[in-house]
Amino acid sequence: MPDLTSFVIGIDGGASHTVAVLADARTGAELGRGDGGPSNIQAVGAASALRELNAAVAGAFRAANVARVPVAAAALGLAGVDRAEGLDVIRGWADLVQLAHKHTIANDATLLFAAGTPEGWGLAIVAGTGSIAFTLDCEGRDARAGGWGYLLGDEGSAFRAGLLGLRAACRAADNIGAPTALLPALLKELGSSDPRDFIPAVYRGKWDKAAIARLAPVVLGVAASGDRTAAAIAESEARELAQTAAGAVAAGGLPRDGVPLALTGGMVVENAPFRERFLRELRACGVTPGPVGLVEEPVVGAVVLARKLLGERTG
């Protein structure tokens, strides 16, 4: 095993899970990986978020069969740290647990530039449980659009698609509007034949935010089968996600033609039809992407950023 001071840690924390990777600073090779639950402090609170961060880090050391010690550098990409108080909470935790000799903390979307764009700048889209668009220019200036959370925004997210699918199913159960295959499909997911069972499932916690987000593939699958109601949901969410992306490009002053694009989250990585809809709508908004990188594991970008803190070559 290399000397302990040659270790780095990369952490990716979002609304549904947290991943920490312990890696060799010289090569970037993964040595151990740990998982935790959601670590968005705005969504789950500071105590819960810090508990999950700690669990993920401990798991990474355990998987590497290494005693937990301060590493040379750490990079944390976390949802919900855009406000100063969020950064302060995470910095305090990192210092308390002696995470690393050097560390950097930023929104989880920033990991995508390191992992999914050729030169570390461009447009980054997160479309998972929630959604946000970030830009980073060649000078390191950033801008954003979206990221308002599930009550105020999250257009194009898995939660939004699942929720709109449920709403459409409820309207169909009331014989309002066109019949839709969303109703039987979502009842099948619930394991019920009675639409009224949606009420306790949603309001009594069986289907919490994460569970509703997991319904998105069902909604998109019904859309792909030709159901007009589900297809309308997919089309409107792709359009709104594209508008969010175009807003971030405008806010950041990036070129609208050929901008490098990094994508992560189940909506755009795991569902090709939705991704293609989004790209068409993005072009309709006047933004023509250049290289498009699909980032299945943003934590890879966190390791890259941690190594950069030490001045290591990351190629």
LINZIWO-V458608 format. One record per run of one state. SS is the DSSP state (h for helix, s for strand, l for the rest). FROM is the first residue (numbers start at 1). LEN is the number of residues. If there is no record, write none. Layout:
{{SS,FROM,LEN} {SS,FROM,LEN}}
//
This chain:
{{l,1,3} {h,4,3} {s,7,7} {l,14,4} {s,18,7} {l,25,5} {s,30,7} {l,37,4} {h,41,4} {l,45,1} {h,46,19} {l,65,6} {s,71,8} {l,79,5} {h,84,13} {l,97,3} {s,100,7} {l,107,3} {h,110,7} {l,117,5} {s,122,6} {l,128,3} {s,131,6} {l,137,5} {s,142,5} {l,147,11} {h,158,16} {l,174,8} {h,182,9} {l,191,6} {h,197,7} {l,204,5} {h,209,5} {l,214,2} {h,216,9} {l,225,3} {h,228,25} {l,253,4} {s,257,8} {l,265,1} {h,266,4} {l,270,2} {h,272,13} {l,285,3} {s,288,7} {l,295,4} {h,299,11} {l,310,6}}
//
